[in-house]
Amino acid sequence: MFYWGESMKFKPLLAAIIFVSLLATTVPVSFHGRSIAQADEAAAPDKDKQDNDDILDGLFGGGGEISSGAGKQDEVKDSAEDEEEDSPVKRVVEDAYSDVLKAWQAEGIKDAATDIIIHPNQFVTPNGKATLTSDSNGYDEPVFTWTDDLNAIDLNVTAPQDGLYQVNIDYYSTSDKIIPIERAIEVNGKYPFFESRRVVLPKLWTDENATFDRDGLGNETPASQKQIKQWQTAPLMDASYFTAEPLRFYLKQGTNSIKLMNLREEALIGRIVISAPEVLPQYEQYAKANSLSKADSSILVVEAEHPNSKSEPSIRAIASGDATVVPHRDGKVTLNTLGGETIATSGNAEENEQAWQVGGQRATWKVKVDKAGSYQLAFKYLQTGKTSMPVYRTIMIDGKVPFQEVNEYAFPYTKEWRNEVLSGKDGKAYQFALTAGEHEISLRADAAPYGQVIQTIKNVMWDINTLALEIKMATGNTMDVNRDWDITKQMPDLPQKLEEFASILRKQYAALKKLAGANPDQASNLLVAAETLERMSKEPEKIPYQFNRLSEGSGSVLQTLGVINTKLPRQPLQLDRFYIYSDSKLPSEKAGFFKSFFNSIAAFFKSFTRDYSKVNADDKDAVQVWVNRSRQNVTQMQQLINQEFTKKTGIKVTLSIMPDEGKLVLASAAGNAPDAALGVSNYIPFRLAARGALADMNQFKDFDDVQKRFSPGALVPVTFDQKLYALPETQSFWVMFYRKDILDALNIPVPDTMEEVKQILPELQRFGMNFYLPLSQTGGFKPYNNTVPFIYQTGGKLYTDDGLHTAIDQDEALAGLKQMTDMFTVYSVPLQVPSFYNQFRDGSLPIGIADVTTYIQLTAAAPELAGWWKIAPYPGVKGKDGVVNRTAPGTGATGIMFNSSKKKDDTWEFLKWWTSEEAQVRFGNNLEAIYGPTYKWNSANVEAFSQLSWPKEDIEVIQEQWKWLWDIPRFFGDYMVEREISDAWNKVVFDGYNARRAMEDAVINGNREIKKQLTDFGYLKNGKVVKPLHVPIMPNMSDMAKRGDEK
């Protein structure tokens, strides 16, 4: 077996000869009872010949042209041509809905004209006919209860004619989790297009109270959320809303099989209607059909911050201090708008925080109209999220889009509040026919106008991945700046391909410019990417050693396009109020000059006296707690403390935002430390405890009961000299992420060990894909979290049991370092990955190891992949006993108590309550409900975590991995040992050292620093032990995992 190694440096001709010599041999990948080679042979008898041709084409630049992103939009090709011309990633998943729909229409397939109703008693499950329940919550017939343990239901549909149909489902949510109901749909045994792999049935949410509570400073706080349980009817839509209309499905005349598959969340299911697609009328048609006379002069004002329902709980009220916004209170946080874009601050980091920006998010207001007639609609809005570009909303009245012109209605960029009267291109306001009585007005975020551009950019990204693979194969994956390349001899069409990609990107920029009516700032990097491609096309001989500019480096074309495709779908809009009116003058959207002037002056002077770290009124009797989290987190924490903890115990607690946790050491030294601190990184308690600044938790009588809440290994970094100096708050996890759609299509099993990872690499790399290790994303310095799993899983440890030396030169640790480096030098996993998240989305890295940060990114910002990525435990090392060792760190933030506190008992009661199951569940669910999935809470309380709004199957995987959690012991000189392990990795990978030689210097430097620190802190004197120091000793992890199973 031969692998393209990073350190292999030989001429292209030799590379070609070696590769060709290997073509006659098929390398099977076999484990878990399956052989990939055998599976491929069964699927395609001539596959060896085709693979040989593909590799030769990659080496010598022959073969078919790579399909361009634009070509797929304009041509309908048969499946054989698609198989030859599509990129490797495209071959393993279905085409996009827009391409499939165009192909159907090009074949003359038209919309159907009839409806087909399927009742619940016609559903078929794997056990036969579906069992129905009469407990239907008001439905007019018995319904089907679809629980989590049922994977799919089948529908047999007899279509009277060939045609395109849409699917409408009656459903009722039975789960209280924040997660939406998700299903997939197959027609006649296959997914008709990629978007059919995930469709969403939204739940309904509302504020618990009609008014906002106020904190101790008089500021309004976001309302808690509750679910509205009622029957809903929803057409199946593109989950990303890149298509504004319901999805169309092609049914042939006669019997068709439709399979609905359960991705997430249980529900009651009523009738399913396979219906003729609804065609929206033009405004002129609507006006003629609804010829109500103009209503009498009137104006109805609706405050946007109080919607009656919304499709997601995170669509929430946002505070605006602008004097033009109603209501307005000087100097106080007033939640007076809906949606928009604010800045969330966490420590020193700032990030944009959108409350209503994802395609499909819908807010609904109930209004009462006194008299029937035609009315106009106007919205007072602010849109600063897309500079020089519009965002879009679909307007619905009583659940229906009245006419085509308000489907994908544009709200242009504006830096000031303005009234947008819904009107046509001629400037005439639309007249909406409303009968007397109650109506619902809904606005739904819509990304459809950007959908085609997003898809085209995605196609270009796929094609660049394919081209990058060809370049790697042609150069032997050798990026040597000291050799001359004549790449065009092997790939004569390389400059042309780069120019084609650049041309496509320029066309997409022009399309966005036409849409915006101005230069679209958010997409300006399309031109930067195009210019880079054009420069590279003019100097192709430099491409082999400027490869990072194309696809792998930070700021590469591929990364740039990935960032653009992440931003384009976002549709942030901030509403103050809207008006339903007739023959009336709208209130001005601007405040008067004097009001604005005096408001600005008042805000300026108050900024000198306001303490931005406070979220509660000062109280000398309260326990003082500093919190290293964003204002959103701290506000919710303080609210929960006031409502729950203080009310029950009488103990007052005042939280303050801590902008820099590094100042805790200085505050302690200066005698200004608080009673406690939360959100503290797990390496800081050791630094403080070693200086005597922290109170040990062991002194409290109920300590033993409290510590049982946490994974035993999570206590390791906060243990010093056999005493515990912090309680874990949050807990991360290192698991394997994989694209189920891609692995299934390639018949690649999910690896369970690192050896199995090595076995699947040739098959992945054959398709231009690879495996991701966290070591690829950290530049030159490799932190403990990324290196320690390799050492732990081979039985190694960081320190000797007496704490006097590092143990990284022992055979077990050396085996870990060798495995860690072999993955790069022998098995060619990528050395640098700017963003695993982006490359996981585009499919070039469909599998890899990552932590909770990636999980939240994919959950919150990759809706198109929801349901088609999964997680599995860390692929470990199988021991002699047959048990796979998956040991990895995972402790997150912690809570500490200072030794200087005069309220230790009260502080302990608070820390006990805060880390309890009840408090953690309430806080975690509230936080995610109000602020969305980016605020998903990963509690360190193991029982509490199982009750949070994480998918059940993911909780099971995470808790399985937590059985193997053993974190990094924080110790004297640990920073030096961490650095030396990183340096050893660099020496092996880049300088060709062997593992043992690389570790020799590491051990010398590490031991020197440990000895120096032990001497400084009084544990050694003249090289002799003055007082013993205990290091947490790793137990037999297999036994610990088994005990976890028994629990």
N, C-alpha and C positions, 0 to 999 in steps of 0.2 A: 504494500500500500504506500502510495507516495502523496505527500502533502506539499502544497506550495508554501514554503516557509518564508518569514520576513527576512531571515538572514541569508537566504539563497541568492547568490549573485552569479549568474551565468548568462551566456549570450542567448538571444532569442532563438537562433537556429537550433542550439542544443536543447532549449526548452521545447521546441517543436518536436524534435526527435524523441525526447523522453515521453512527451505526451502521446505521440502517435504510437509509440511502442506499448503504451498501456491500454490502448483502445481495444485490443483483442481480449482483454480480461475484464470480466464483470465483477465488481466488488460488492458482495452482498452486505446489506445492513440488516442484522437479524437479532431480535430479542423480543421478549414477551410473546414468543411463539409465532412471530411474523417475520417474513423476509421481504424487505423493500424491493430487492432485485427481482424476487419471484413475483411479487405483486405487479411490478411494472411489466414483466414479461407477459403475464396473463392478460394485462390490459392492452398491450400493444406488441404483437409478434415481431414487428420490424423496428422496434425501438432502439436496438443496438446500432443499427445502421444510421438511424436518424440522429442518435446521440453523437456518433462519430462525425457525421457531417456538421453538426452544430459546433463541435470542438474545433474541427479544421477551419470552419468559417471564422470562428473567433480568433484563431491563430493567424490566419492569412488574409482576413478581411473579405472573404468571399461570401456567397450565400445571399439570401434575400435581404431586402432593405428592412431596417427597423421601422416599425410603423410610427408615424408621427402622431402627436396628440390631436392635430386638426384633422388628419385623414379619416379618423374613425367617426367624426361627426358628419362627414359629407358623403360617405360611401357605405353601401350595404354589401357586405362580403359574405360568402358562404363560410361554413365552419372550418373547412379545410384550410382556406386562406387565412382565416383568423389564427388558426393553430400555428401556421408558419410565420406569420408576421407579427403577432403580438409579443410583447416582452414576457419573460419568464413569469413575473408576478401576475400579469394579466391572464396568463393561461390557466392559473389555478383558481381563479374566482370568476364569477359571472360578470357579464358586461353591465354597464350602468343603465339605469332605467331609461334615461333620455335616448341612449343609442338603440336600445331594444324597441322602444316605442316607435322611433323613426323607421326601423327596419320593418316592423309590422305594418305601419302605414304605407311604406313603399311597396309592400306586397299586396296592397289593396284591401287590407283587413279594416273593417269599419266598426264604429261603435254599435253595440247591440241595441235593440229597441224594446226588449222585454225584461221583466223582473222575475227572479226565481227565489221563492221563500223556502228556507230550510228551518224546520222547527226542531227544538231540542230533542224530541223523541226520535229524530232521524240521525242524530250523531252516532258515530261508531267509535268505540274505544278498542284497545288491544284485547280486552276481555269480552268483546261483543257489543251489544247495544248499550248505550249510555244509561246509567241509573240516574233518574231525575228526582228532584225534591219539590215538594209543594210549598215548602217554606221559602217563598220567592220574593219576600219584601215588596209586595204590591204588584208584581208582574201578573199578567192576565192568563198565564198558563204555567204548568210545571217547568222548572228550569234545570240546567245542568250545573253541578258544582265542580268546578275545575280546580283541584287541589295541586299542591306542589309535586306530589309523587306521581302524577300522571303526565307523561311526556307529550302525548299528542292525541288529537281526535281526527277522524276521517269523515269527509263529506262526499257523498256521491251525488254529482250534479248533472242533470240532463239538460243540455242546452238546446233550445229549439233551432238555433242557427249559429254558424261561425260568427265570432265577433269579440269585441273588447268589452269587458264588464268591470264594474267596481264592486268591492265587497264592503258591506256595512254590518256591524256587529252591535247587538244590544248586550250590555254588560253592567255588572254591579260589583264594586270593589268590596272585598271582605277582609282585606288586610289593613292594619293600621300603620304599616311602614311607609316611609316617604318614597320608596322606590316605585316607579310607575309599573303598570302591567305591560309586559312585553311578550310578543309572540312572533313566530316566523311562519311563512306560508310557502308550501310547495304546490305546484299545479302539475298533475300528471307525472308525478315522480321526480320533479326537479325544481330548483329555484329558477323562476323565469328571468330574474335579474338580481343584481347584488342587493338592492334595497329591500327585496322580499325576505332577506335573512333576518330582518328586524323591523317590526311595526309596533307602535306604541298606542296603548289605550290609556289616555290620561285619567288621573284621579282628579277630584275637585277638592279645593281647600278654601278656607276662609279664616279671618282673624277671630280669635276667641272672644274678644271684646270690641265693641263699636268705637271705643275711644282708647287712646294710648296712655299707658301708665307713665308716671314721672319718677325719676330717681331722686336721691337726696339733694341734688343740686338744682332740681326743677326742670331737668331735661327730659324730653319724651323718649321712651324706649320702645323698640319694635314689639308688636303684639305676638303672643304665642299663637300657634296655628292649630287648627283642628280640621279633620277631614269631613266633607259633606258626603254622606252615604246616600246615594240615590241612583236610580237606573239612568244610564246614558246610552245614546246611540252615536257611534263614531264610524266614519268611513276609514278604511286603511289608507294611511298617508305615508309618504317618504318621511322617515323619522327625523331626517335633517332638514326637512322642508325646503329642499332645493327644487322641488316641484310643488307649485301652489295647489294644484288640483289633486283629488284622490287618485291613487294608483290604479291603472287599468291592467287587467289580466286577460290573456287570450284563451278563450274556451272554444274547442271545436264542436261542431254539431254532433249531438249524441251524448254519450256518457263520459263525464270527466271526473277525475279524482282530485279532491283538494284536501291537503293535510295541513292542519294548524298545529304548530308545535309550541310547547310551553318553554319560554326562556326564563321568565321571572314573574313571580307573584300569582297568587290564587284569585279567583273571581267566580261569580255566578254568570253564566252565559245564557242569554235568551235566544231570540230568533237571529239567524244570519241571513241577510238578504243579498243575493247576487243580482245586482241591478244594472240597468242601462246607465251609462255615465251621464251625469247632469251637465248640461251646457248652459253657462250663465248668459243671460241676455245682455245686450249692449244697453247703455243708459237710455238711448232714445226709445228702445223697445219697452224698457221698464217704465219710463215716464208715460208712454201711451197706455200701458196696461194698468197703471195706477194713477188715474187722472183725478186725484183728489184736489179740491180747491185749496188755495193757500190758507193756512190757519190765521186766526186773528193775531195781531201784534202781541208777541209774548217772548219771554226768554226763560229757559230753565237752566240753572247752573248746577253742575255735578262736580264735586271735589274728587279728584282722581285718586287720592291716597286711601280712599275707602271703597275698594271694589267689593262687590257682594260675593264673588267667587273668582277663583283663578286655577289654572291647570297645574301650577306648582307652588308650593308654599313659600319658596324663596322670592317670588315676585312680591316686592315689599315697598313700604313707604320709605322715602329718603328725605333727609333734611336739606333744605336750601335756605341760606341766610340772605338771599336776595330780597330786597324790599318790595319787589313787584309781585312776589309769590304770596298767595293767600292760603291759610292764615300766616301771619308773621309776628314773632316776638323778639324784641331786641335782646341780644345777649344770651338767649336760651336756645337749645337744640329743639326745633319744632319739626316733626315729621309731616311735611306739608306737600310732598310730591310723590309720584309713583315712578319707580324704575330709575333709569339714568345711570350715571357713572360717578362713583366717588373714589376716594383714595383710602385704602386700608393700610394701616401702618403696623408692622410687627417688628419690634426692636428697631433696627436701622433700615429694615427693608420696607419698600412701598410697592403696592401692586394695585392695579385697577380692579375695581369691585363693581360688577354689573348686576343689577337686580332684575332686569327684564330685557334680555338680549338674545336669547337662544331661539332659533326657529321653532315655531309651534307653541311657544309660551303664550298663553291667552289670559287676559283679564276681562271680567264682565261686570257691568254695573246695571242695576235695576233702576228704571226711571218711570215716572207716572205722568202720562200726557192727559191733560184735561179735555181737550177737544180734538176730534179727528181732523186731519188736514195734512198738507205737505210742509215739511220743516227742513231747515238747513242744519248741518253739523259743523262745529268749529272746535279745534283743539288747541289749547295754549300749551306750547311745548318748547323744550330746549334740546338741541342735538349737537353735542360737541364731540361725540365718540368717534365719528368718521369724518375727518377733516376733508372738506371739499367733496364729500360723497354723501348720497342720501341713504337713509335706512327705510325699511318698508314695514308697513302694517296692513293686514287684511281686516276690513271693517265688516262686522256681521251684525245684523239686526234679528233678534229672536232666533239666533243660531244659524241663520242663513246669510250668505253673501248676496245682497240684493241685485247687483249688476257687475259686469266685468271690470269696470273702471275703478271700483274700490277693492278689487282683488290685487294685492301688491301695490298699495298706494304709497307714493314716495313722500317722506318727510325730509326736506333738504337740510344740509348742514347750516346751523346758526349758532352764533356765540351769545346771542341775546334771546330772551323769551319773545315768542311771537305767536300770533293767532293764525292757525292754518284752517281756512274755510275749505272744506272738501269741495273741489270744483274741477272742471274739465280743462283741457288745454286752451280753450277759448276764454278762460277766466270766469265763466258763468258757474255759479254755485249749484251743486246738485240738490235736487229737491227729494226728500225722503218721505214716503207715504206712511204715516203713523195713525192707527186708529186710537180712539180714546181708551185709556186704561194703562196697564203696566206693560212695559217692554224691556227687553234686555239689549244693551249695546255692548258689543265685544270688540276688542282689538287683539289681533294675533300677530306676533312677530313672524316675519316672513323673509327668508333668505333666497327665495326662488330667482329673483332677477340676477343674482350673482352665481347661480348654480352652474350654468354652462361654462363660465370662466373658471370656476373652481375645478370642475371636472377636467377641463382642458389642461390646466396646470398640473393636476394629478397625473394625467397621461404623459405629459412631458417629464415629470419626475420619474415615472416608471421607465421611460425610454432612456433617460440619463443613467439610471441604474444598470440597464442592460448594456449600454455603451461602456460604462465603467468596467463591467465584467469583461467585455471584449479586450479592453486596453490592458487589464491585469493579465489576461491570458496571453496576450501578444508580447508582453514585456517580462513574463515570468514573475509578475508581482514585484519587480525590482525597480525601485525609484532612486536610481543612482545619478546624482547631479554631475558626477565626474566622467560620465560616458556619453557618447554621441548616439542619438537615436534617429532612425529614419522610419518613423512609425507609419508614414503614408505608403511605404512599400508593402507593409502587411495589411494596412487598413486604408486603402486609397480613397474611400468615401468618407473618412473621418471628418475632414474640414467641412464637407457639404452637410453632414448630419448636424454638426454644431451650428452652422449657419441656419439650417432649417429650424432648429430649436429656438434660436434667437428670433427668427422671423415670427414664429408662433407666439412667443412671449410679447413681442411688440404689438401684434394684432390684438392680444388680450388686453394690453394696456389701452389701446385705441378703443376697444369695446367698453372698457370701464370709463374712459374719458367721455365717450358719447353718452353713457348712462348718467354720469354725474354732471355733464355740461361744463366741466372744468378739469384741470389736471388733478387726478385722484392721488392725493398725498399718500394714502395708506398703501397704494400699490406702486409707488415710485420705484421700489426695489426691483420690480419687473424689468425696468430699463437697465438697472445696474446688472442684473443677472444676464440680460441680453448682451450688454456690452462686454461682459466677461467672456461669454461664449464666442462672441465675434473676435475678440483679441486672441483667444485660444485657437480659433480656426485659422488665423493668419500665421500662427507660429506652432504648427502641430508637433514639430520635433521637440518642443519644450514640455508637452503635455505629460509625458511619463514622470517627470520630476516636479511638475506643478499640479499633481493629481488632486491635492487637497483643495485646490480652487474649484474643481469640478464637483466632487461628490463627498469627500470625507472630512474636510477641515471645517473649523469654525469660520463662518462667513462664506462657505462654499456656495455654489449655485444651488445645490440640492437643499442645503439648510435655509438659504434665503427664500426659496420657493415654499418650503415647508412652513416658515413663519407667516408668509403672505396667506397661505391657504388656511392657516389657523385663525387669522384676523378677519378675513373677508366674510365668513358666515355670521359674524356678530352684528347684531342690530340693536344697539342701545338707544333708548328713547326715554326722555323724562317728561312726564305730564304733570301740570299743575291742576288743571280743571278742563272741562269741556262744556260746550253750550249746545242746547237744542233750542232753536229760535226761529222766529218768522217775523219779517218786517221790523226788526229791532236792530239798534246799534249795539255792537259788541263793546263790552268794557275794554278800556285800553290795556294792552299787555305791558305797558311801561308805567313806572312810578313817576310822580312829579319830580322836578329838578330838586326842590328843597327837601323832599322826603328822602330821596336817594343820597343827597349830599350829607344831611345830618345822620343818616343811618351809617354811612361810611365813616364819618368822623367818630361816632360813638363806638363802632366796631374797632377802629384803630386804637383808641385810648384803652378800651377794655382788654385789648390783646396784651397790654403791659402788666395787667394785674391778674389775668386768668391763669390758673394752674392747670395746664393741659394733662397732667398726669393723674388728676383726681377724677373719680367717677362717683364719689359719695362725699357727703358733708364731713368736715373734720370732727372727730370726737376723741378726746384724750383718753377716755376709758375703753376705747375699742382696741381690739387686736389689730396691729398694723401689719399689713401684708403687701409686699411688692410683687408684681406679676409681670413676667417677661412675655407678654402676648399683646395682640392687637386690641384696640379700643373696643371692637365688636365683641371679642371674647370676654374682656374684663367687664364690660357693661352687663352682659348676660350672667356672668358669675356673681356680680354684686347683687343683681336683681334676685337671683336664686338664693343667695345667702340671706338677704333681707326677708324673703318670703318663707323660707324653710328653716334655715339654721337658727337665726336670731329669734324667730318667733317661738321655736321649740325650746331653746336653751337659755335665752336671755343674754347670750354672749354677743356683743356687738363686734363686727369686723369691718374694717375700712380697707378697701383695695386701692392701690395706686399703680399706675402703669410705669414699668421700669424700662427705660429706653435702651439700657446697656447692662447686661448681666455681669460684664467684666468689672463693673464698679462695686460689686458686692464685697470684694476683698478690700478695696479702699474704704468703703463705708464701715466695714467691721473694724479696720485698723483705726479709723477716726472716731469710733464710738457712736456712729450714727446709724447703726444697722436697725432694720425693722425687727418685729417679732418673728416673722417668717417670710419666705419668698417662694413663689410658685413659678413653674415654667422654666426651671433652672436646668441647664444642660448637665448631662450625667457625669462629666469630668470635673465640674466645679466643686461638688461636695467634698471630694478628697482634698482639694487645695485648701479649703476652709477648715476641714476637720484636722488636717495635719498641723494647722496653726492654732488649734484650740478654739476656733470661732463658733463651732456648731454644737448643739446639744444632741447627745446620742439618744436614739429612740428606745433603746433597750431598757431605760430606767422606768418606763411606764408599765404598770402592772398588766395591762391588757395588750401589750405589744405583740405577744405570741399569736394572739387571735388576728390582729391586724395584718401581720406579715403573710398570713396564709392567703390573703386576697390576691397575691401576686405570684408570677412565675418565679421559682427559686433562683433561676439564673439572672433575673432582672435586678436582684439585690446586690450582685457582685460588684459593680462599679461604685456603689454608694456604701460599701462596707470597708471599714478601715480598722485594722488591728482588732478584729472580731466584734466590732460594734457597728451598728447601723446608723448612718447620719442623714438619711433622706428616705422618703417614700416615693416610689415610682408613680407618676401621674399618667404618662402616655407610654405606649410601647410600639415600636416599629416592628417590621417583619421583613425578612429577606426570603422571597419566594420566586418561583420561575413563572414568568408571563409567556403565554404563547398564543399565536393566532390559530384558533381551531379551524377556521375555514381553509387556511393555507396548508396546515399540516395534514388535515383530512384529505385534501385534494391531492397531495403528494404521497399519501399513504405512509407518512412518517409517524411512528409512535411517539408518545410523550416520554422523554427519557426520565429514568428514576435515579440514575447515578451519573457521575461525571464520565465514567467509561462509556456509558450509553450516549452521552452527549458527543463524545469523540466519534462514535460510530455513525451518527446521523450527519456529521459535518460534511462528508463528501457529497451526499445527496443534496443538502442545502446549497453548498457552494456550486454545484453543477447548475443550479437554477439562479445563480447570482445572489444568493442569500447567505446569511451567516448567523452565528450565535453571539449574543451579547453578554459580556462580563462587565461588572461595574468598574473594573480596573481601566476600562477603555475611556472613561469619561472624566478622569481626574487629573489629566496632564502629567507632569513629572512627579508629583508627590502622590503616593498611594496611601491613603489613610487606613487606620486599623480596621474599620468596618469592611473594607474591601479585601484585605489580605488575611485577616485572622481566620475566616471560615476555612480556608485551605489548610492552615496549620492545625486547627482544632480537629478537622475531619480525618486527618491522617494520624491522630493521636498525640499531636504535639501540644506544647504549652509555651507561654511567654516567659515565665519566671520559675526558678527553682523553688522548692517548697520552703526553704529558709529565707527566701526573699533577697538573698545576697547577690544573685547573678541572674542574667537572662538565660533562658533555656532554648533559644532559637537555633543553637548549633547541634542539638540532639537529633538523632536519626529521624525521628517522627516529624519534627518541624522541618528538617531538610527535605523530606519527602513531600511535604506540603508546598514548599517553595518550588520544587521541581515541577510539580503538577501545575502550579500557578503560572510558571514561565513557559512550560511546554505548550500550553494552550495558545500562546502567541508565536513561539519560535518554530513549533512543529505543526500545529493544527491550524494556524493562520486565522484565528479570530481577529477581528479588526483592532488595530492598535489605538485608534482614536475614533470616538463616536461623539460628535457634538451634541446630539440629542437622541437618546434611545426612544423617547416618546415619538418624535417625528418619524424615525425610521421604522419603528414598530407600526405606525399608522400606514406608511407607504408600502410596507411589506418587505423591505430589503433586510430587516432584522426581525423576522417573525417570531423569534423566541429568544429569551434571555432572562437574566437574574436582576431583579430590582427590588425596591422597597416601597413603603407606603406612599412616598411622594409620587412615584410613577402611577400607582394605583389611583390616587386622587386625580391626577392629570387625565388619565384615560377615562375615568368615570365622568368627569366634569366637562372635558373639552374634546372628546372623540366620540360624539354620539353616533357617528356612522358605523362604528365598530361594536357598539354595545350588543352584547349577546354572542359575539363572535371572537372574543378573547377570553381566555380563562387563566387561572393560576393553579400551580401545583407546588408541592413542597420542594425545597432546595434540593437539586440533584447532588447527592452526597457520595461518600466512599463506602463501599460494602466491606465490612470486616470479616474476619475469619469465622465469626458466628453467624454470618449470613445477614446480619442487621445492617441497614444503611445508616451511616453516621451523617446527620444533617446539621451538626452543631453550627450555630451562627449567633452573632450578637443581636440586640434588639431593644435595649432600654432607651427610652426617649427622654422626655422632660421629667423633672423631679420636684418634690416639695421639701424644703428644709426649714429647720427651726434654729434660731441663733441662741448661743449660750448666754448672751447678754439680756435676753428677754426676761422681764419680770412677770410675765403672764404665761409661763410655760404650760400650766395645766389647761388654761383656756385655749392656748395655741394648739396643744395636743388634741383637745376635743374638736377643734376646727379641722385640723389635718385628718383626723379620723373620719369625720363626717364627709369631708371633701372627697376622700378616696373611697368612700363607701359605694356599694352597688347602687343604692337608691339615688344618691346625688349624681353619680356619673351617668346613669341612664337618663335621668331627667335633663341634665345639662347637655349631653351629647345629642339627644334627639331634638331639643329646642334649638341648639346652635345650627344644626343642619337644616331643620325646617325653615328657619328664618333666613339664613344666609346661603343656603344651597350646598351642593356636594363638595365644593372647594373647602368647606369647613367641616368635613367629615371627621369625627372624633374617634381616635384610636386609644381607648382607655386601657390603662395597664391593669385595671381590675378585671380579672379573667371572666368572672361571672357577668359583670356589667357589659363587657364587650359582646357577649353572645346575645344580648338583648337590644343592641343598637341597630340602626337601620343599615346594616350591611347585608348583602345577599347571603342566604343560608349556606349555599355551597361554598362561598368564599370564607365564611366564618369557620367552617369545618377545616378547610385547608390551612388557614392561619393558625388555628388552635393546634392543629397537628404539628406545624412547624414550631410553635411556641414550646412544645414538649422538649425540643432540642435547643432551647434558648440558653446560652451561657455567655454572658457579656464579658467585656474586657475589664480585667481588674485594674483599677487605677492605682498607680504605685509611683514611688520615687524614681525619677528618670524615665518614666514611661514615654515621654515625648521623644526622647533620644532613640529608644528601641523602635518606636513607630517609624521614625525617620530612617533608621538604619535598614529596616526590612524593606522600605520603599527603595532605598539606594541599591540594595542587593538585587531587587527585581530589575531595576534599570541596568545594572551591570550585566546580568544574565541575558536580558532581552536585546540590549543595544551593543554591548561590548563583547559578547560571546563568552563570558565567564561561566564556569560550571557552578552549580548551586553551593557546593561546600566551600569553594574558594571565596565566593561572594559573601558568604556568611562569616567568614573569619574576621574580616574588618568590622563587620556589624557587631559581632560579639565583643570585640575589644573596646569599641567606642561605647557600646551600650553599658557594659560592666563598669567602665570608668565613670560614666555619669551616675549610675546607680550608687556606686561607692561614695562619690562626692556628695550626693543628696543625703544619703544615710548618715554621713558624717556631719553635715550641716544641721540636720534635725536631731542629732544626739543619739542615734542608734549604733553608730560605730565610733571608736576612738583609737587612733593609731592602727587602723585596720582590724581591730578586734570588736566583737559584739559587746556592747554595753548593756543594751536591753533588747530582748528578742522582739521580732515583728512578724506577725502572722499574715500570710497571703492566702486569700480564698483558693482552696484546692478544688480543682474540677473533679466532680464525682464520675463514676462510670455512667456516661451519658445514655447508654442503652438501657441500663437499669432505671435511670430517671425517667426516660421516655415511657418505659413499661409501667411505672408507677402512675404516670399521667394517664395512660390508658385505663388503669384500674379505677381512677377517679371518675 
